[in-house]
């Protein structure tokens, strides 16, 4: 996998996340009672993602989170 492929996958993932955020906001604005259900979906997604990061890190013996400088995140 090249850096160009990584960029492409991350752009696509960001596009999908933005669409999911937009749908989440729309859903809750339409039905305030949906907050909990939508929140559970996001908790599951983020938990699954972080679990994958940890698992890939263990298997590769790399600290994947160390690659990210969190102060640079905006």
N, C-alpha and C positions, 0 to 999 in steps of 0.2 A: 504494500500500500504506500502510495506516495503522499507527500504533504498536500498536493493538490486534491487527492481523493479525500483526505481528512477534512480539508476546507469545504469541499462539496457536501460531505455528510453533515458537517456541523451547520452549514447554511440551511440545508434541508430540515434538519432537526429544529433549528431556531424558527423556521417558518411554521412548522407543525406546532411548536410550543406557543407561538404567537396566536395561531388559530384557536388552539385549545383555551388559551387565556381569554380571547375575545368571546368564545362560546360560553365560557364559565361566567364571565361578567354579564353577558346577555341573559343567560339562564337565571342568574340570581336577581337581576333587575326585573325580570318578568315574574319571578316567583321567589320572594324572600325566604320562603320555607325550604328552598333547595340548597341553602348555604351549607348545611351539614353534609348532605349527600355529595355536593361538589367538592367540599373540603376533604372528604374521605377519599375521593378519587385522586386528588392532588397528593394527599398523604401517601397513598399507595404508590403512585407514580414515583414520587421523590424518594420514598423508602426503597423501592425496587432499584432505582438508579444508583443510589448510594451503596446499596448492597452489591450491585454489579461492580462498582468502582472498587470496593473493598476486596471482593472475590478475585477480580482481575489482578489487583495489586498483589494479593497473596500468591496467586499462581505464578506471576511473573517476577515476584520478589522485588517489585518496584513500588515506591510510595507515590501513587498517581496524584494524590492531592498536593504533594510537595511541588508539583509542576506549576501550580496556580498561586500567584501572589494576590491574595484576597483584597488588599488595599487598592489594587488596580481595577477591581471590579466596580463598575458604576451602574 
